[in-house]
């Protein structure tokens, strides 16, 4: 069992000494018993040039790097000013350093290091000094000379938070820079370099969820990386120059021991204090639909003779589980999914037939969630023209022209709508309420829109023109209005959207997102705060995607009768057992538990190549996950992706991950396909594990709970 060092808090037997703060000729330092941060001398720009992790053979930054960057400010007139361009003054305080640069702009950075922290926290403030000068982007931090972490650079990985999370080879391996936009490709405000059992964490702990760009750039000559975060300032596109910018939250950086999970836990400790988590975990919320907490699977429907399709779905009753969602893509009369948006009434089967179909499903415990396009309005529709929607709500680019959705044809009819515009908020609210009130649907699924698609420069909408948090605020306020309308129509209605948007966790109940890859950061941070579904897996893809959905706590999605029309009986039976396990035993863990560190697995377990939306990745043939419920019990689950049995040994420290130490007596309960949930044995807490054999495509499901 490895001894994991928690990255944000070092537990010591004695009180740690205050950090050493020094400003000397060779630069400034902040240091404690675990780490040292070193900045270049003021006359050289005062950039961060050293991070030394105690016990490691070399520093994390290359001291021979040619520059000492720390920040860059891009002006609206196209010029760029960096910390190396202006005179710098450094002042020290208890546990902090204050850097001040003065010229055409005045920049102040305060860097802080606690006695027990390994991570540095810093904030930047920028003010223009020269009249008429406007800010465009504040790039902070900028760090050059980041060395590889692993002995072999090919083993270094960069952590992405796109979809549910994955890793990619270091840009030093590929030779290509990486750029990730929050909140488009990035769903959370963190990044990390991983390798050799340790990592370098970068987090922008911003409670406003403002737009920002994360970038990694390789330097082939020095074999180092540069890291930077660009912050487009709020209202940079407005008529008046922006003269002030201030960090809305801490920039957090520094070394840690571990892997992607440890990086996720650093972020989680902050994220659960953010405004979008203020309502608490799903199971503790009064306003979270209780039926949705107990959902068994998510069925997917598409175009065709939709009414007949749903009739077949009802008749076949694939699994006979009471709580199901059927994801409704076929209710509208348009030529395609997107051409219809959002003029959906009357539904394609007709109002009477649609009401009957939805009622039949609801009477059996299944709720229909109609598809609604959340970002685009068909500009050729009569309602669009009569309402003057283009003038009142269309997004405008910097050129003053409507933002078109070029990926769709004909693109001139697919007009992006601004989430801050009243007409669009009212339209989506009206559509939602009519579906829920008139047709008894279980809620609404919104396509797109939860992520930041583009800036709007329409001055009539009342929002800032570009940058900052205007998009997150606009989308959140839109969904808040829709949420209020939906819950007034039906207190148990639920809302979900495509893609993950952390800043909407309090107004969206779930999100569709692609297959879970090798670093499920989202589950490690937010699994107990929201639900995730998706993948649209067809049975010809095999059992692996559905197995992985189940193991990593996602609502299992399948294409309903379309996917199972030609499925083999044994495959149907296997999938029914997976769902049975969730329904009878695993839901408090896989449904809404807090994700713990996965158990360690050893043995003759081959690595498999798996497919995800963002490319192939490697995973062992047997994997395990661990979860904790609010009552303190722990569920541990394993799955075998192969068609042959595998023997393996697993181990985890329940004291470390769940507070169930060796002084506590525990009851172990096992769920099996043949016997359901049965007491297995009693044991002490702390380090637990076993050597077991798992059958082909089999699962192991265990519960550990304290004996009073």
Long-range contacts (C-beta under 8 A, 24 or more apart in sequence): 1-600, 1-651, 1-652, 1-653, 1-687, 2-600, 4-257, 4-258, 4-262, 4-597, 4-656, 5-256, 5-257, 5-258, 6-262, 6-265, 7-118, 7-119, 7-199, 7-201, 7-254, 7-255, 7-256, 7-257, 7-258, 7-262, 7-263, 7-265, 7-266, 8-117, 8-118, 8-119, 8-256, 8-265, 8-266, 8-269, 9-116, 9-117, 10-34, 10-116, 10-118, 12-116, 15-115, 16-115, 16-116, 17-115, 18-94, 18-95, 18-115, 19-95, 19-113, 19-114, 19-115, 21-92, 21-93, 21-94, 21-95, 21-96, 21-97, 22-92, 23-90, 23-91, 23-92, 23-97, 28-90, 28-92, 28-97, 28-99, 30-95, 30-96, 30-97, 30-111, 30-112, 30-113, 30-120, 31-113, 32-113, 32-114, 32-115, 32-116, 32-117, 34-117, 34-118, 35-113, 35-118, 35-254, 35-255, 37-111, 37-113, 37-120, 37-254, 39-68, 39-70, 39-90, 39-97, 39-99, 40-68, 42-87, 42-88, 42-89, 42-90, 42-99, 43-87, 43-88, 44-68, 44-84, 45-69, 45-70, 45-82, 45-83, 45-84, 45-85, 45-88, 46-70, 46-83, 46-88, 46-90, 46-99, 46-101, 47-83, 47-84, 47-142, 47-144, 48-141, 48-143, 49-145, 51-200, 51-254, 51-255, 53-118, 53-198, 53-255, 56-198, 56-255, 58-147, 59-147, 60-146, 60-147, 60-149, 60-200, 60-255, 61-143, 61-144, 61-145, 61-146, 61-147, 61-224, 62-145, 62-146, 62-147, 62-222, 62-224, 63-145, 64-145, 64-222, 65-144, 65-145, 65-222, 65-224, 66-144, 66-222, 67-144, 68-144, 69-142, 69-143, 69-144, 69-226, 70-99, 70-109, 70-140, 70-141, 70-142, 70-143, 71-107, 71-109, 71-124, 71-138, 71-139, 71-140, 71-141, 71-142, 72-137, 72-138, 72-139, 72-140, 72-142, 72-228, 73-105, 73-107, 73-126, 73-135, 73-137, 73-138, 73-139, 74-135, 74-136, 74-137, 74-138, 74-139, 74-230, 75-133, 75-134, 75-135, 75-136, 76-133, 76-134, 76-135, 76-136, 76-236, 76-241, 76-242, 77-133, 77-134, 81-105, 82-142, 83-107, 102-129, 103-129, 104-128, 104-129, 104-130, 104-133, 105-129, 105-130, 105-133, 109-140, 117-254, 118-254, 118-255, 118-256, 119-201, 119-252, 119-253, 119-254, 119-256, 119-266, 120-252, 120-253, 120-254, 121-250, 121-251, 121-252, 122-250, 122-251, 122-253, 123-246, 123-247, 123-249, 123-250, 123-251, 124-245, 124-246, 124-247, 124-251, 125-244, 125-245, 125-246, 125-247, 126-244, 126-245, 126-246, 127-243, 127-244, 128-241, 128-243, 128-244, 132-241, 133-241, 133-243, 134-236, 134-240, 134-241, 134-242, 134-243, 135-233, 135-236, 135-241, 135-242, 135-243, 135-244, 135-245, 136-232, 136-233, 136-236, 136-242, 137-230, 137-231, 137-232, 137-233, 137-236, 137-467, 138-230, 138-231, 138-233, 138-245, 139-228, 139-229, 139-230, 139-231, 140-229, 140-231, 140-247, 140-251, 141-202, 141-227, 141-228, 141-229, 141-251, 141-253, 142-226, 142-227, 142-228, 143-226, 143-227, 143-228, 143-253, 144-219, 144-224, 144-226, 145-222, 145-224, 145-226, 146-193, 146-200, 146-224, 146-225, 146-226, 146-227, 147-223, 147-224, 148-172, 148-195, 148-223, 149-193, 149-194, 149-195, 149-196, 149-198, 149-199, 149-200, 150-195, 150-196, 151-196, 153-195, 153-223, 155-195, 155-196, 156-193, 156-194, 156-195, 157-193, 157-194, 157-195, 158-191, 158-192, 158-193, 158-194, 158-216, 159-190, 159-191, 159-192, 159-193, 159-194, 159-199, 159-260, 159-263, 159-519, 159-521, 160-185, 160-186, 160-191, 160-519, 160-614, 161-186, 161-187, 161-188, 161-190, 161-191, 161-521, 161-522, 162-186, 162-187, 162-614, 163-187, 163-499, 163-500, 163-513, 163-514, 163-515, 163-517, 163-522, 163-612, 163-613, 163-614, 164-500, 164-513, 164-514, 164-516, 164-517, 164-520, 164-521, 164-522, 164-523, 164-532, 164-552, 165-260, 165-264, 165-516, 165-517, 165-519, 165-520, 165-521, 165-522, 165-524, 166-517, 166-518, 166-519, 166-612, 166-614, 166-617, 167-194, 167-260, 167-518, 167-519, 167-617, 170-195, 170-216, 170-218, 170-225, 171-216, 171-217, 171-218, 171-225, 172-218, 172-220, 172-223, 172-224, 172-225, 174-218, 175-218, 175-220, 176-218, 177-215, 177-216, 177-217, 177-218, 178-215, 178-216, 179-213, 179-214, 179-215, 179-216, 180-213, 180-214, 180-215, 181-211, 181-212, 181-213, 181-214, 181-452, 182-209, 182-211, 182-212, 182-213, 182-214, 182-452, 183-209, 183-211, 183-451, 183-452, 183-471, 183-472, 183-501, 183-502, 183-503, 184-451, 184-452, 184-453, 186-214, 187-451, 187-499, 187-500, 187-501, 187-502, 187-522, 188-267, 188-271, 188-502, 188-521, 188-522, 188-525, 189-267, 190-263, 190-264, 190-266, 190-267, 190-521, 191-216, 191-227, 192-260, 192-263, 193-225, 193-227, 194-259, 194-260, 194-263, 197-257, 197-258, 197-259, 198-255, 198-256, 198-257, 198-258, 199-255, 199-256, 199-257, 199-258, 199-259, 199-262, 199-263, 200-253, 200-254, 200-255, 200-256, 201-252, 201-253, 201-254, 201-255, 201-256, 201-263, 201-266, 202-227, 202-229, 202-251, 202-252, 202-253, 203-250, 203-251, 203-252, 203-253, 203-266, 203-267, 203-270, 204-229, 204-249, 204-251, 204-252, 205-249, 205-250, 205-251, 205-252, 205-267, 205-270, 206-247, 206-248, 206-249, 207-248, 207-249, 207-274, 207-275, 208-248, 208-249, 208-468, 208-469, 208-472, 208-473, 209-276, 209-469, 209-472, 209-502, 209-503, 210-234, 210-248, 210-467, 210-468, 210-469, 210-472, 211-452, 211-467, 211-468, 211-469, 211-471, 211-472, 231-467, 231-468, 232-466, 232-467, 232-468, 233-467, 233-468, 234-464, 234-466, 234-467, 234-468, 234-469, 234-470, 235-464, 235-465, 235-466, 235-467, 235-468, 235-470, 236-465, 236-466, 236-467, 237-398, 237-455, 237-457, 237-465, 237-466, 237-467, 238-459, 238-464, 238-465, 238-466, 239-459, 248-469, 260-518, 260-519, 260-521, 260-524, 261-524, 261-597, 261-598, 263-521, 264-521, 264-524, 264-525, 265-524, 267-521, 267-525, 268-524, 268-525, 268-526, 271-502, 271-525, 271-526, 272-529, 274-502, 275-503, 275-506, 276-502, 276-503, 276-504, 276-505, 276-506, 277-505, 277-506, 277-529, 278-506, 279-506, 281-528, 281-529, 281-592, 281-594, 281-630, 282-528, 282-529, 282-530, 282-531, 282-592, 283-528, 283-592, 283-629, 283-630, 284-630, 287-487, 288-509, 289-443, 289-492, 289-493, 289-494, 289-509, 290-492, 291-323, 291-367, 291-442, 291-492, 292-325, 292-494, 292-509, 292-510, 292-531, 293-587, 293-591, 293-592, 294-323, 294-587, 294-591, 295-323, 295-324, 295-325, 295-531, 295-555, 295-591, 296-321, 296-322, 296-323, 296-324, 296-579, 296-582, 296-583, 297-321, 297-324, 297-325, 297-555, 297-556, 297-557, 297-558, 297-579, 298-324, 298-325, 298-327, 298-533, 298-555, 298-556, 298-557, 298-558, 299-324, 299-325, 299-326, 299-327, 299-366, 299-557, 299-558, 299-559, 299-560, 300-326, 300-327, 300-329, 300-536, 300-557, 300-558, 300-559, 300-560, 300-562, 300-563, 301-326, 301-327, 301-328, 301-329, 301-330, 301-559, 301-560, 301-562, 302-329, 302-330, 302-559, 302-562, 303-329, 303-330, 303-337, 304-330, 306-330, 306-331, 306-348, 306-349, 307-348, 307-349, 307-353, 307-354, 307-357, 309-560, 309-561, 309-562, 310-357, 310-361, 311-357, 312-561, 313-361, 313-560, 313-561, 314-357, 314-360, 314-361, 314-364, 316-561, 317-364, 318-560, 318-561, 318-564, 318-572, 319-575, 319-576, 319-579, 321-365, 321-579, 321-583, 322-364, 322-365, 323-365, 323-366, 324-365, 324-366, 324-367, 325-366, 325-367, 325-368, 325-369, 325-442, 325-555, 326-361, 326-366, 326-367, 326-368, 326-369, 326-560, 327-369, 327-371, 327-445, 327-557, 328-368, 328-369, 328-370, 328-371, 328-441, 328-445, 329-371, 331-370, 331-371, 332-371, 334-378, 337-371, 337-373, 337-447, 338-373, 338-376, 338-378, 338-405, 338-408, 338-414, 339-378, 339-413, 340-373, 340-378, 341-372, 341-373, 341-376, 341-377, 341-378, 342-372, 342-373, 342-377, 342-427, 342-428, 342-431, 343-378, 343-381, 343-383, 344-370, 344-372, 344-431, 344-435, 345-434, 347-439, 351-438, 351-439, 354-439, 355-438, 355-439, 355-440, 358-439, 358-440, 358-441, 359-440, 362-440, 362-442, 367-441, 367-442, 367-443, 368-439, 368-441, 368-442, 369-441, 369-442, 369-443, 369-444, 369-445, 369-494, 369-496, 370-435, 370-441, 370-444, 370-445, 371-445, 371-447, 372-428, 372-431, 372-432, 372-435, 372-444, 372-445, 372-446, 372-447, 373-446, 373-447, 373-448, 374-428, 374-446, 374-447, 374-448, 374-449, 374-450, 374-497, 374-498, 375-405, 375-416, 375-417, 375-447, 375-448, 375-449, 375-453, 376-405, 376-408, 376-414, 376-415, 376-416, 376-417, 376-448, 377-415, 377-417, 377-424, 377-427, 378-413, 378-414, 378-415, 379-412, 379-413, 379-414, 379-415, 380-413, 384-415, 387-423, 387-427, 388-423, 389-415, 389-417, 389-423, 389-424, 389-427, 390-415, 391-460, 392-421, 392-422, 392-423, 392-460, 393-417, 393-418, 393-421, 393-422, 393-423, 393-424, 393-427, 393-461, 394-418, 394-458, 395-454, 395-456, 395-458, 396-456, 396-457, 396-458, 397-454, 397-455, 397-457, 398-455, 398-457, 400-457, 403-454, 403-456, 416-453, 416-454, 418-456, 418-458, 418-461, 418-463, 418-474, 419-449, 419-471, 419-474, 419-475, 419-477, 419-478, 420-456, 420-461, 420-462, 420-463, 420-470, 420-473, 420-474, 420-477, 420-478, 421-458, 421-461, 424-478, 425-477, 425-478, 425-481, 425-482, 428-478, 428-482, 429-481, 429-482, 429-485, 432-482, 432-485, 432-486, 432-489, 432-495, 433-485, 433-486, 433-488, 433-489, 436-486, 436-489, 436-490, 436-493, 437-489, 437-490, 442-492, 442-493, 442-494, 443-486, 443-493, 443-494, 443-495, 443-496, 443-509, 444-482, 444-486, 444-493, 444-495, 444-496, 445-496, 445-497, 445-498, 445-512, 446-495, 446-496, 446-497, 446-498, 447-497, 447-498, 448-497, 448-498, 448-499, 449-475, 449-478, 449-497, 449-498, 450-475, 450-497, 450-498, 450-499, 450-500, 450-501, 450-504, 450-508, 450-511, 451-499, 451-500, 451-501, 472-501, 472-503, 475-501, 475-503, 475-504, 476-503, 476-504, 476-507, 479-504, 479-507, 479-508, 480-507, 482-507, 483-507, 496-533, 500-532, 502-526, 505-529, 505-530, 510-555, 514-612, 514-613, 514-614, 515-545, 515-548, 515-549, 515-610, 515-611, 515-612, 515-613, 516-548, 516-549, 516-552, 516-554, 516-612, 517-610, 517-612, 517-614, 517-617, 518-617, 518-618, 518-619, 520-552, 520-595, 523-552, 523-553, 523-554, 523-595, 524-595, 527-553, 527-592, 527-593, 527-594, 527-595, 527-627, 528-592, 528-593, 528-594, 528-595, 531-555, 531-591, 531-592, 533-557, 537-563, 538-562, 538-563, 539-563, 539-564, 539-566, 539-567, 539-571, 543-571, 543-574, 543-575, 543-641, 543-697, 544-608, 544-610, 544-641, 546-575, 546-578, 547-578, 547-639, 547-641, 547-697, 548-610, 548-619, 548-623, 548-639, 548-641, 550-578, 550-581, 550-582, 550-590, 550-639, 550-699, 551-590, 551-623, 551-624, 551-625, 551-637, 551-638, 551-639, 552-625, 553-589, 553-590, 553-591, 553-593, 553-595, 553-625, 553-627, 556-582, 574-697, 577-673, 577-699, 578-699, 580-673, 581-671, 581-673, 581-699, 581-701, 584-671, 584-676, 584-677, 585-671, 585-676, 585-677, 585-701, 585-703, 586-635, 586-637, 586-671, 586-701, 588-629, 588-633, 588-635, 589-627, 589-628, 589-629, 589-634, 589-635, 589-637, 589-703, 590-627, 590-635, 590-637, 592-629, 593-627, 593-628, 593-629, 593-635, 594-627, 594-628, 594-629, 595-625, 595-626, 595-627, 596-626, 596-627, 596-628, 596-634, 596-657, 596-658, 597-626, 597-652, 597-656, 597-657, 598-623, 598-624, 598-625, 598-626, 599-624, 599-625, 599-626, 599-636, 599-638, 599-650, 599-651, 599-652, 599-689, 600-650, 600-651, 600-652, 601-638, 601-648, 601-649, 601-650, 602-648, 602-649, 602-650, 602-651, 603-646, 603-647, 603-648, 603-649, 603-691, 604-646, 604-647, 604-648, 605-646, 605-648, 606-642, 608-641, 608-642, 621-646, 622-646, 622-648, 622-694, 624-650, 626-652, 626-657, 626-658, 628-657, 628-658, 631-705, 632-658, 632-659, 632-660, 632-705, 632-706, 633-703, 633-704, 633-705, 633-706, 634-658, 634-660, 634-703, 634-704, 634-705, 635-701, 635-702, 635-703, 635-704, 636-702, 636-703, 636-704, 637-699, 637-700, 637-701, 637-702, 638-694, 638-699, 638-700, 639-694, 639-698, 639-699, 639-700, 640-694, 640-695, 640-696, 640-697, 640-698, 640-699, 641-697, 642-696, 642-697, 643-696, 643-697, 644-696, 645-693, 645-694, 645-695, 645-696, 645-698, 646-693, 646-694, 647-691, 647-692, 647-693, 647-694, 648-691, 648-692, 648-694, 649-689, 649-690, 649-691, 649-692, 650-689, 650-690, 650-692, 651-687, 651-688, 651-689, 652-687, 652-688, 652-689, 653-686, 653-687, 653-688, 654-685, 654-686, 654-687, 654-688, 654-704, 655-685, 655-686, 655-687, 660-685, 660-686, 660-704, 660-706, 661-685, 661-686, 662-686, 662-687, 664-706, 665-706, 665-707, 666-704, 666-705, 666-706, 666-707, 667-704, 667-705, 667-706, 667-707, 668-702, 668-703, 668-704, 669-702, 669-703, 669-705, 670-700, 670-701, 670-702, 670-703, 671-701, 671-702, 671-703, 672-701, 677-703, 682-707
